[in-house]
């Protein structure tokens, strides 16, 4: 999985690119297409955990070859509960 970090449209200091990439590699990560698409290109959500256990929410775009993070932050408690619930349903 290749990421495009050139000119990232958000501050990478709070969550470094390595942790964002790790959240995509999480075998239990959830990738979701939003129910409303207002942009010209499809944007997706990723909920996953970095190796440190930190829950990360990312909005991203992909062309099937490379990923481009548009925004990333720590998961909210509600997102963490959703992530855990969905993963327990798959077990």
C-alpha positions as CSV (number, residue, x, y, z in Angstrom):
1,X,0.0,0.0,0.0
2,X,1.5,3.3,-1.1
3,X,0.6,6.7,0.4
4,X,1.0,10.1,-1.2
5,X,2.2,12.5,1.5
6,X,3.3,15.4,-0.7
7,X,1.5,18.6,0.3
8,X,-0.7,16.9,2.8
9,X,-3.8,19.1,3.3
10,X,-3.6,18.8,7.2
11,X,-1.1,19.0,9.9
12,X,0.9,15.8,10.3
13,X,2.4,16.7,13.7
14,X,-0.4,15.4,16.0
15,X,-0.5,12.0,14.2
16,X,2.6,11.1,12.2
17,X,2.3,9.4,8.7
18,X,3.7,6.2,10.1
19,X,0.8,5.8,12.5
20,X,-1.8,6.7,9.9
21,X,-0.3,4.0,7.6
22,X,-0.3,1.5,10.4
23,X,-4.0,2.2,11.0
24,X,-4.6,1.1,7.4
25,X,-2.6,-2.1,7.9
26,X,-4.6,-3.0,11.0
27,X,-6.2,-6.4,10.1
28,X,-9.4,-5.2,11.8
29,X,-9.6,-1.7,10.2
30,X,-12.9,-0.6,8.8
31,X,-13.1,1.2,5.4
32,X,-16.4,2.9,4.8
33,X,-17.9,4.9,1.9
34,X,-19.8,7.8,3.3
35,X,-23.6,7.8,2.5
36,X,-23.4,11.3,1.0
37,X,-20.9,12.1,-1.7
38,X,-20.6,15.8,-2.4
39,X,-17.1,15.9,-3.8
40,X,-16.2,15.1,-7.4
41,X,-14.2,12.0,-6.3
42,X,-15.2,9.3,-3.8
43,X,-13.9,9.8,-0.4
44,X,-13.7,7.0,2.2
45,X,-13.4,6.7,5.9
46,X,-10.9,4.4,7.6
47,X,-11.1,3.4,11.3
48,X,-8.0,1.5,12.5
49,X,-5.5,1.2,15.2
50,X,-1.8,2.0,15.0
51,X,0.8,-0.4,16.5
52,X,0.7,1.7,19.7
53,X,-3.0,0.9,20.0
54,X,-4.0,4.5,19.2
55,X,-7.4,4.6,17.3
56,X,-7.2,6.7,14.2
57,X,-10.0,8.1,12.0
58,X,-8.9,9.0,8.4
59,X,-10.7,10.5,5.5
60,X,-8.9,9.4,2.3
61,X,-9.1,9.0,-1.5
62,X,-7.6,6.3,-3.6
63,X,-7.1,5.5,-7.2
64,X,-6.6,1.8,-6.5
65,X,-2.8,2.2,-6.4
66,X,-2.0,5.0,-4.1
67,X,-3.8,6.4,-1.0
68,X,-4.1,10.1,-0.2
69,X,-5.1,11.0,3.4
70,X,-7.2,14.1,3.3
71,X,-7.7,14.4,7.1
72,X,-6.7,12.3,10.1
73,X,-7.4,12.5,13.8
74,X,-7.8,10.2,16.9
75,X,-11.1,8.3,17.0
76,X,-13.8,9.7,19.2
77,X,-15.3,7.5,21.9
78,X,-18.3,6.9,19.7
79,X,-16.1,5.8,16.8
80,X,-14.1,3.6,19.1
81,X,-17.3,1.9,20.2
82,X,-18.4,1.5,16.6
83,X,-15.0,0.0,15.6
84,X,-15.1,-2.5,18.6
85,X,-18.7,-3.4,17.9
86,X,-18.2,-4.1,14.2
87,X,-15.1,-6.2,15.0
88,X,-16.9,-8.2,17.6
89,X,-19.7,-9.0,15.1
90,X,-17.1,-10.4,12.7
91,X,-15.6,-12.8,15.4
